[in-house]
Amino acid sequence: MPSKPAGALRVVFVGDIFGTPGVKAAERLLPGFLRAAAADFCIINGENSEQGKGISPVTARALFDAGADVITGGNHTLFRDKGQELAERDVRVLRPANLPEGTPGRGWGIFDARAGCRVGVLNLVGRAMLPPTDDPFRVGKRLIEEMRAETPLIIVDFHAEATAEKLAFARWVDGLITAVIGTHTHVQTADEQVLDGGAAYMTDVGMTGSHAGVIGLKTEHALHRFLHPMAGNKSGGAEGDVRLSGAVVDAQAQTGRALAIHRFQLRLPEE
Ligand code: FE2
Protein backbone atom coordinates (compact mmCIF):
# COMPACT_ATOMS: atom_id res chain seq x y z
CA MET A 1 0.00 0.00 0.00
CA PRO A 2 1.54 3.36 -1.01
CA SER A 3 1.96 5.65 1.98
CA LYS A 4 -0.63 8.33 2.70
CA PRO A 5 0.11 11.67 0.97
CA ALA A 6 0.96 14.46 3.45
CA GLY A 7 -2.16 16.11 4.82
CA ALA A 8 -4.52 13.71 3.05
CA LEU A 9 -7.47 12.04 4.71
CA ARG A 10 -7.32 8.27 4.25
CA VAL A 11 -10.55 6.26 4.23
CA VAL A 12 -10.50 2.46 4.25
CA PHE A 13 -13.59 0.80 2.79
CA VAL A 14 -14.10 -2.91 3.46
CA GLY A 15 -16.43 -4.89 1.21
CA ASP A 16 -19.30 -7.13 2.10
CA ILE A 17 -18.67 -9.13 5.26
CA PHE A 18 -20.15 -12.59 4.67
CA GLY A 19 -20.99 -14.64 7.76
CA THR A 20 -18.60 -15.89 10.41
CA PRO A 21 -15.55 -16.20 8.10
CA GLY A 22 -16.02 -12.56 7.07
CA VAL A 23 -16.36 -11.31 10.63
CA LYS A 24 -13.30 -13.34 11.62
CA ALA A 25 -11.26 -11.87 8.74
CA ALA A 26 -12.19 -8.36 9.86
CA GLU A 27 -11.34 -9.13 13.50
CA ARG A 28 -7.97 -10.69 12.68
CA LEU A 29 -6.74 -8.60 9.76
CA LEU A 30 -8.34 -5.18 9.90
CA PRO A 31 -6.86 -3.61 13.07
CA GLY A 32 -3.28 -4.17 11.86
CA PHE A 33 -4.14 -3.03 8.33
CA LEU A 34 -5.74 0.21 9.57
CA ARG A 35 -2.68 0.94 11.70
CA ALA A 36 -0.19 0.18 8.93
CA ALA A 37 -2.16 2.25 6.41
CA ALA A 38 -2.50 5.19 8.86
CA ALA A 39 -6.24 5.21 8.19
CA ASP A 40 -8.35 8.11 9.45
CA PHE A 41 -11.76 6.54 8.89
CA CYS A 42 -13.16 3.11 8.14
CA ILE A 43 -16.43 2.05 6.51
CA ILE A 44 -17.50 -1.60 6.37
CA ASN A 45 -20.42 -3.03 4.44
CA GLY A 46 -21.98 -5.44 6.93
CA GLU A 47 -25.33 -6.42 5.41
CA ASN A 48 -24.40 -10.10 5.17
CA SER A 49 -22.44 -10.39 8.40
CA GLU A 50 -25.12 -12.40 10.25
CA GLN A 51 -25.04 -15.92 8.78
CA GLY A 52 -24.66 -14.57 5.25
CA LYS A 53 -27.91 -12.58 5.29
CA GLY A 54 -28.62 -9.52 7.42
CA ILE A 55 -26.85 -7.97 10.37
CA SER A 56 -27.20 -8.30 14.15
CA PRO A 57 -26.00 -6.42 17.24
CA VAL A 58 -23.37 -9.15 17.75
CA THR A 59 -21.82 -8.87 14.27
CA ALA A 60 -22.08 -5.07 14.31
CA ARG A 61 -20.23 -4.95 17.64
CA ALA A 62 -17.48 -7.19 16.23
CA LEU A 63 -17.08 -4.92 13.18
CA PHE A 64 -16.97 -1.76 15.30
CA ASP A 65 -14.39 -3.41 17.57
CA ALA A 66 -12.34 -4.33 14.48
CA GLY A 67 -12.17 -0.64 13.51
CA ALA A 68 -15.34 0.35 11.64
CA ASP A 69 -16.55 3.91 12.17
CA VAL A 70 -19.66 3.28 10.09
CA ILE A 71 -21.37 0.11 8.84
CA THR A 72 -23.22 0.41 5.53
CA GLY A 73 -25.78 -1.98 4.11
CA GLY A 74 -27.93 -2.93 1.19
CA ASN A 75 -30.84 -5.16 0.24
CA HIS A 76 -30.32 -7.45 3.27
CA THR A 77 -29.72 -4.98 6.13
CA LEU A 78 -33.32 -5.11 7.32
CA PHE A 79 -33.84 -8.83 6.62
CA ARG A 80 -33.89 -9.70 10.33
CA ASP A 81 -35.92 -8.01 13.08
CA LYS A 82 -32.74 -7.46 15.06
CA GLY A 83 -31.20 -5.71 12.05
CA GLN A 84 -34.20 -3.40 11.86
CA GLU A 85 -33.93 -2.60 15.57
CA LEU A 86 -30.20 -2.00 15.24
CA ALA A 87 -30.65 0.36 12.28
CA GLU A 88 -33.28 2.25 14.26
CA ARG A 89 -31.16 2.83 17.34
CA ASP A 90 -27.54 3.11 16.08
CA VAL A 91 -26.83 6.08 13.80
CA ARG A 92 -23.59 4.39 12.70
CA VAL A 93 -25.48 1.52 11.05
CA LEU A 94 -26.88 2.66 7.70
CA ARG A 95 -29.36 1.07 5.30
CA PRO A 96 -29.97 2.39 1.77
CA ALA A 97 -31.35 5.94 1.73
CA ASN A 98 -33.63 5.35 -1.27
CA LEU A 99 -36.09 3.09 0.53
CA PRO A 100 -39.73 4.15 0.95
CA GLU A 101 -40.72 6.58 3.69
CA GLY A 102 -41.38 4.80 6.99
CA THR A 103 -38.60 2.21 6.51
CA PRO A 104 -36.66 1.66 9.77
CA GLY A 105 -33.25 3.31 10.14
CA ARG A 106 -31.45 5.95 8.10
CA GLY A 107 -29.46 6.08 4.90
CA TRP A 108 -26.79 8.64 5.61
CA GLY A 109 -24.90 10.38 8.35
CA ILE A 110 -22.02 12.76 9.03
CA PHE A 111 -19.29 11.46 11.30
CA ASP A 112 -16.09 12.72 12.94
CA ALA A 113 -12.89 11.39 11.40
CA ARG A 114 -9.79 13.11 12.79
CA ALA A 115 -9.74 16.58 14.37
CA GLY A 116 -11.55 19.10 12.20
CA CYS A 117 -12.54 16.54 9.57
CA ARG A 118 -16.04 15.25 9.15
CA VAL A 119 -16.97 12.53 6.70
CA GLY A 120 -20.42 12.12 5.18
CA VAL A 121 -21.44 8.57 4.35
CA LEU A 122 -24.37 7.86 2.05
CA ASN A 123 -25.75 4.39 1.33
CA LEU A 124 -27.82 3.72 -1.81
CA VAL A 125 -29.22 0.58 -3.42
CA GLY A 126 -29.56 0.05 -7.17
CA ARG A 127 -32.69 -0.92 -9.07
CA ALA A 128 -31.32 -3.22 -11.78
CA MET A 129 -32.09 -6.86 -10.88
CA LEU A 130 -33.11 -5.86 -7.33
CA PRO A 131 -36.53 -5.21 -5.73
CA PRO A 132 -38.12 -1.87 -6.70
CA THR A 133 -37.09 1.16 -4.61
CA ASP A 134 -37.07 4.93 -4.92
CA ASP A 135 -34.74 6.40 -7.56
CA PRO A 136 -31.15 6.22 -6.22
CA PHE A 137 -30.02 8.89 -8.71
CA ARG A 138 -32.39 11.68 -7.70
CA VAL A 139 -32.56 10.74 -4.02
CA GLY A 140 -28.77 10.40 -3.94
CA LYS A 141 -28.06 13.75 -5.56
CA ARG A 142 -30.55 15.59 -3.34
CA LEU A 143 -28.98 14.12 -0.19
CA ILE A 144 -25.44 14.83 -1.42
CA GLU A 145 -26.39 18.48 -1.89
CA GLU A 146 -27.72 18.56 1.70
CA MET A 147 -24.61 16.85 3.06
CA ARG A 148 -22.29 19.26 1.24
CA ALA A 149 -23.61 22.07 3.45
CA GLU A 150 -21.74 20.29 6.26
CA THR A 151 -18.72 18.66 4.60
CA PRO A 152 -17.15 18.19 1.15
CA LEU A 153 -15.85 14.74 2.19
CA ILE A 154 -18.60 12.36 1.12
CA ILE A 155 -18.29 8.62 0.51
CA VAL A 156 -21.15 6.78 -1.21
CA ASP A 157 -21.68 3.04 -0.86
CA PHE A 158 -23.72 2.19 -3.98
CA HIS A 159 -24.99 -1.33 -3.37
CA ALA A 160 -26.04 -2.71 -6.73
CA GLU A 161 -25.86 -5.56 -9.18
CA ALA A 162 -25.26 -3.66 -12.43
CA THR A 163 -21.90 -2.15 -13.31
CA ALA A 164 -23.48 0.47 -15.58
CA GLU A 165 -25.82 1.71 -12.84
CA LYS A 166 -22.91 2.24 -10.44
CA LEU A 167 -20.63 3.96 -12.97
CA ALA A 168 -23.44 6.13 -14.34
CA PHE A 169 -24.25 7.30 -10.80
CA ALA A 170 -20.59 8.07 -10.12
CA ARG A 171 -20.39 10.22 -13.26
CA TRP A 172 -23.69 11.92 -12.31
CA VAL A 173 -22.27 13.11 -8.96
CA ASP A 174 -18.58 13.44 -9.95
CA GLY A 175 -17.40 16.82 -8.64
CA LEU A 176 -19.78 16.72 -5.67
CA ILE A 177 -18.36 13.82 -3.68
CA THR A 178 -15.11 12.05 -2.67
CA ALA A 179 -15.90 8.50 -3.76
CA VAL A 180 -18.52 6.14 -5.08
CA ILE A 181 -17.67 2.63 -3.97
CA GLY A 182 -19.71 -0.27 -5.31
CA THR A 183 -20.76 -3.27 -3.21
CA HIS A 184 -23.11 -6.28 -3.50
CA THR A 185 -21.69 -8.53 -6.27
CA HIS A 186 -19.01 -9.97 -3.94
CA VAL A 187 -16.47 -9.95 -6.78
CA GLN A 188 -13.70 -7.36 -6.67
CA THR A 189 -13.29 -5.37 -9.87
CA ALA A 190 -10.03 -3.98 -11.26
CA ASP A 191 -11.43 -0.64 -12.45
CA GLU A 192 -10.49 1.64 -9.55
CA GLN A 193 -9.88 5.17 -10.81
CA VAL A 194 -10.25 8.86 -10.04
CA LEU A 195 -12.80 10.42 -12.42
CA ASP A 196 -12.32 13.83 -14.08
CA GLY A 197 -14.26 15.73 -11.39
CA GLY A 198 -12.23 14.23 -8.54
CA ALA A 199 -14.43 11.32 -7.45
CA ALA A 200 -12.73 8.02 -6.70
CA TYR A 201 -14.67 5.12 -8.20
CA MET A 202 -14.63 1.34 -8.15
CA THR A 203 -17.45 -0.88 -9.40
CA ASP A 204 -17.13 -3.40 -6.57
CA VAL A 205 -14.74 -3.71 -3.63
CA GLY A 206 -15.42 -7.41 -3.32
CA MET A 207 -16.43 -9.73 -0.50
CA THR A 208 -14.81 -10.32 2.88
CA GLY A 209 -15.27 -13.97 3.73
CA SER A 210 -14.69 -17.36 2.16
CA HIS A 211 -13.84 -17.40 -1.54
CA ALA A 212 -13.92 -21.20 -1.68
CA GLY A 213 -17.59 -21.45 -2.76
CA VAL A 214 -19.85 -19.22 -4.86
CA ILE A 215 -19.90 -15.56 -3.67
CA GLY A 216 -19.94 -16.70 -0.03
CA LEU A 217 -22.21 -19.75 -0.22
CA LYS A 218 -21.13 -23.39 -0.19
CA THR A 219 -20.79 -24.52 -3.82
CA GLU A 220 -23.40 -27.30 -3.50
CA HIS A 221 -25.94 -24.90 -2.00
CA ALA A 222 -25.39 -22.29 -4.70
CA LEU A 223 -25.66 -25.03 -7.34
CA HIS A 224 -28.89 -26.31 -5.83
CA ARG A 225 -30.52 -22.92 -6.51
CA PHE A 226 -29.70 -23.20 -10.20
CA LEU A 227 -30.34 -26.92 -10.68
CA HIS A 228 -33.60 -26.99 -8.68
CA PRO A 229 -34.80 -23.38 -8.65
CA MET A 230 -38.16 -23.95 -6.95
CA ALA A 231 -37.13 -26.65 -4.51
CA GLY A 232 -36.14 -24.53 -1.53
CA ASN A 233 -33.04 -22.52 -0.79
CA LYS A 234 -30.08 -23.89 1.07
CA SER A 235 -27.79 -21.20 2.35
CA GLY A 236 -24.80 -22.70 4.14
CA GLY A 237 -21.67 -20.56 4.03
CA ALA A 238 -18.47 -21.67 2.32
CA GLU A 239 -15.30 -22.24 4.32
CA GLY A 240 -11.64 -21.71 3.46
CA ASP A 241 -9.75 -19.21 1.28
CA VAL A 242 -10.89 -16.37 3.53
CA ARG A 243 -10.02 -12.86 2.36
CA LEU A 244 -10.49 -9.29 3.54
CA SER A 245 -11.42 -7.22 0.47
CA GLY A 246 -11.54 -3.48 0.17
CA ALA A 247 -10.17 -0.20 -1.10
CA VAL A 248 -8.25 2.74 0.31
CA VAL A 249 -9.24 6.25 -0.75
CA ASP A 250 -6.95 9.23 -0.16
CA ALA A 251 -8.62 12.64 -0.32
CA GLN A 252 -7.81 16.31 0.04
CA ALA A 253 -9.43 17.21 3.35
CA GLN A 254 -10.33 20.80 2.38
CA THR A 255 -11.93 20.12 -1.00
CA GLY A 256 -13.11 16.53 -0.63
CA ARG A 257 -11.47 15.61 -3.97
CA ALA A 258 -9.95 12.17 -4.18
CA LEU A 259 -6.21 11.94 -4.79
CA ALA A 260 -5.98 8.18 -5.27
CA ILE A 261 -7.76 4.88 -4.81
CA HIS A 262 -6.04 1.53 -4.24
CA ARG A 263 -7.77 -1.84 -3.97
CA PHE A 264 -6.56 -4.61 -1.67
CA GLN A 265 -7.25 -8.24 -0.75
CA LEU A 266 -5.58 -9.81 2.27
CA ARG A 267 -5.74 -13.54 2.85
CA LEU A 268 -6.39 -14.93 6.34
CA PRO A 269 -3.77 -17.60 7.09
CA GLU A 270 -5.30 -21.11 7.40
CA GLU A 271 -5.59 -22.33 11.00
FE1 FE2 B 1 -26.42 -7.28 -1.22
Residues whose N, C-alpha, C, O or C-beta is under 5 A from the ligand:
A	BS01	FE2	G74 N75 H184
